[in-house]
Amino acid sequence: MHLTLVAALMLLLGCSVTPTPRLPLYLSEPGAGTDIALRQWEPPVQDRIHAALLVRWDSSFQEAAPPTSEDLFQSLVQRLRLHIETALPVKIVTVLEPDLLAPGGGSSHVIQIAQERTVPYLIVGILSSVEMDSPLSIPLSLESVYVVGTRTENYTLAELALLDGADGRVLLYAQGRGYMRLDRPDGEQQSNLYPVIQRSEGESPIYPEPARAEDALREVTGGKALGQALYLFSERWNRRAERSGG
């Protein structure tokens, strides 16, 4: 993973680059701890469970990067819905509004949502991210003409949890992380090579529209983090199913 000098200095100073988990703030009562306790649960052997999906982008903490735009966020949510139904024996019967889940609501709030929407389970996803900017020299062409630019590094945390609508308890929980960087020239300078989003090694770069480059960075990194979280979520689901004889 590439780190700029700014990110390296933060690590040396003991600062966290990736956001700290946010989901406990939504599932705990005010003043309670931030640990997530999993309740014993065995996945059904054959039938698909019916669940509501609620995804929220948390940008309420001090160091938070802005969320992606509403249209790109909705695209993320719909892709997550499709991937959940493909990877797991789950039928998403409805997608809930993000604001239905508020910090400090605790299990009683989860129960209320489940009762009002008549669903036995909720799958909750929380996205949060931080960004760091640093100056960069950018070539405008292959003729070694350089201009001042900016590198934005985005670190996103995705959390997924399966909640029991009957008691509001957490049945499964997983985290995923994403990192990508955006390089772009400052001002009105234009280039066929920039802006560019550099992904993981071995993945092709993305060339977003200049006006939506930062928005695209957050959406792509959020998708990467959600993909990793869902992979781990599915692994834990399958291990529980194996133990229960499913």
PAROGU-812843 format. One line per field, with one value per residue (C-alpha): residue number from 1; chain; x, y, z. Coordinates in steps of 0.1 Angstrom, whole numbers, plus 5000, padded with zeros to 4 digits. Each point is the difference from the previous one (the first is absolute). Example, Ala and Ser with C-alpha at 12.3 -4.5 7.8 and 13.67 -1.06 7.14 Angstrom:
2
n	c(1_2)
chain	c(A_A)
c1	c(5123_5014)
c2	c(4955_5034)
c3	c(5078_4993)
end
This chain:
246
n	c(1_2_3_4_5_6_7_8_9_10_11_12_13_14_15_16_17_18_19_20_21_22_23_24_25_26_27_28_29_30_31_32_33_34_35_36_37_38_39_40_41_42_43_44_45_46_47_48_49_50_51_52_53_54_55_56_57_58_59_60_61_62_63_64_65_66_67_68_69_70_71_72_73_74_75_76_77_78_79_80_81_82_83_84_85_86_87_88_89_90_91_92_93_94_95_96_97_98_99_100_101_102_103_104_105_106_107_108_109_110_111_112_113_114_115_116_117_118_119_120_121_122_123_124_125_126_127_128_129_130_131_132_133_134_135_136_137_138_139_140_141_142_143_144_145_146_147_148_149_150_151_152_153_154_155_156_157_158_159_160_161_162_163_164_165_166_167_168_169_170_171_172_173_174_175_176_177_178_179_180_181_182_183_184_185_186_187_188_189_190_191_192_193_194_195_196_197_198_199_200_201_202_203_204_205_206_207_208_209_210_211_212_213_214_215_216_217_218_219_220_221_222_223_224_225_226_227_228_229_230_231_232_233_234_235_236_237_238_239_240_241_242_243_244_245_246)
chain	c(A_A_A_A_A_A_A_A_A_A_A_A_A_A_A_A_A_A_A_A_A_A_A_A_A_A_A_A_A_A_A_A_A_A_A_A_A_A_A_A_A_A_A_A_A_A_A_A_A_A_A_A_A_A_A_A_A_A_A_A_A_A_A_A_A_A_A_A_A_A_A_A_A_A_A_A_A_A_A_A_A_A_A_A_A_A_A_A_A_A_A_A_A_A_A_A_A_A_A_A_A_A_A_A_A_A_A_A_A_A_A_A_A_A_A_A_A_A_A_A_A_A_A_A_A_A_A_A_A_A_A_A_A_A_A_A_A_A_A_A_A_A_A_A_A_A_A_A_A_A_A_A_A_A_A_A_A_A_A_A_A_A_A_A_A_A_A_A_A_A_A_A_A_A_A_A_A_A_A_A_A_A_A_A_A_A_A_A_A_A_A_A_A_A_A_A_A_A_A_A_A_A_A_A_A_A_A_A_A_A_A_A_A_A_A_A_A_A_A_A_A_A_A_A_A_A_A_A_A_A_A_A_A_A_A_A_A_A_A_A_A_A_A_A_A_A)
c1	c(5000_5014_5001_5008_5024_4969_4985_5033_5005_4964_5009_5033_4981_4975_4971_4975_4996_4970_4968_4992_4968_4968_4974_5002_4989_4967_4994_5009_4980_5012_5030_5005_5033_5010_5006_4977_4988_4988_4970_5000_4982_4999_4991_4969_5009_4980_4977_5012_4995_4981_5017_5000_5031_5011_5033_5012_5030_5013_5017_4992_5034_5026_5025_4973_5002_4968_4977_4997_4971_4965_4999_5033_4990_4968_5020_5022_4969_4984_5032_5004_4964_5007_5033_4983_4972_5026_5024_4976_4966_4985_4971_5001_4963_5005_5028_4995_5008_5034_4986_4978_5031_5013_5030_4991_4967_5011_4982_4965_5003_5010_4970_4977_5013_4995_4965_4990_5013_4989_5034_5016_5036_5019_5033_5017_5030_5020_5025_5025_5032_5029_5021_5034_5012_5036_5017_5011_5019_4979_5011_4976_5013_5028_5022_5010_4979_4991_4974_4990_4973_4985_4999_4970_5002_4967_4998_4965_4986_4969_4981_4973_4978_4970_4976_4971_4968_4985_5026_5023_5031_5029_5003_5028_5025_5029_5022_5016_5025_5008_5029_5003_5016_4991_5026_4989_5014_4990_4981_4989_5028_4988_5016_4991_5018_4982_4980_5008_4989_5028_4986_5017_5030_4989_4968_4995_4998_4968_4998_4969_4984_5020_4969_4992_5034_4998_4965_5011_5030_4976_4976_5027_5018_4967_4991_5034_4995_4964_5012_5026_4975_4975_5026_5009_4963_4993_5029_4987_4965_5012_5021_4969_4979_5026_5001_4962_5000_4987)
c2	c(5000_5034_5026_5037_5017_5015_4965_4986_5028_4994_4963_5009_5024_4972_5015_4976_5003_4977_5012_4983_4978_5020_4973_4996_5036_4991_4967_5010_5019_5035_4997_4963_4985_4998_4962_4979_4968_4972_4980_4963_4992_4972_5009_4981_4968_5005_5030_5035_5025_5032_5032_5038_5017_5033_5017_5033_5021_5014_5034_5013_4996_5028_4985_4986_5004_5011_4972_4993_5016_4986_4984_4981_4991_4984_4981_4986_4989_4983_4981_4989_4988_4979_4986_4991_4981_4982_4991_4990_4984_5034_5017_5038_5009_5038_5026_5025_5036_5007_5025_4973_4989_5026_5000_4989_4983_4966_4967_5015_5022_4970_4980_5030_5002_4963_5001_5030_4984_4965_4984_4973_5011_5032_5002_5033_5014_5030_5018_5025_5015_5024_5018_5016_5025_5006_5020_4983_5008_4988_4995_5016_4980_4977_5031_5003_5031_4999_5020_5001_4975_4983_4964_4990_4967_4985_4974_4985_4976_4979_4982_4974_4985_4976_5010_4980_5021_4982_5011_5025_4978_4996_4966_5005_5028_5007_5029_5009_5026_5018_5023_5020_5032_5027_5021_5032_5033_5031_5029_5000_4978_4971_4967_4968_4981_5017_4999_4964_4976_4975_4968_4969_4985_4980_5020_5025_5037_5019_5033_5019_5031_5030_5016_4968_4986_5001_4987_4970_4994_4996_4978_4976_4998_4994_4972_4984_5001_4986_4972_4989_5003_4979_4973_4997_5002_4971_4979_5004_4992_4968_4989_5003_4981_4972_4997_4997_4973_5022)
c3	c(5000_4990_5027_4995_5025_5017_5006_5012_5025_5013_5006_5017_5023_5009_4981_4984_4963_4996_5018_5033_4999_5000_5002_5038_5004_4983_5017_5036_5025_5008_5024_4993_4988_4964_4998_4978_5017_4977_5010_4994_4967_4974_4964_4987_4981_4968_4999_4991_5028_4993_5010_4996_4989_5015_4989_5015_4992_5033_4996_5035_5016_4999_4976_4976_4963_4983_4987_4964_4980_5004_4966_5004_5036_4987_4974_5028_5020_4970_4991_5037_4999_4969_5014_5033_4983_4977_5028_5027_5006_5006_4983_5004_5002_5004_5001_5029_5002_5016_5025_5017_5019_5024_5024_5035_4991_5013_4996_5007_4969_4979_5013_4992_4964_4995_5014_4979_4968_5010_4993_5022_4993_4991_4982_5009_4982_5012_4978_5014_4985_5005_4974_4999_4973_4991_4972_4969_4967_4971_4964_4976_4970_4990_4993_5037_5007_5036_5020_5037_5009_5030_5011_5021_5019_5011_5028_5004_5026_4992_5028_4994_5027_5000_5027_5015_4997_5031_5025_4981_5007_4976_4984_4975_4996_4976_4989_4967_4991_4968_4989_4968_4989_4976_4981_4983_4988_5019_4983_4964_4986_4978_4992_4983_5028_5030_5022_5007_5028_5008_5013_5015_4983_4969_4996_4971_5009_4997_4981_5015_4987_5015_5015_5019_5007_5038_4999_4979_5024_5029_4981_4987_5033_5018_4976_5007_5037_4998_4978_5025_5029_4981_4993_5036_5010_4976_5014_5035_4989_4983_5030_5023_4975_4998_5038_5001_4974_4971)
end
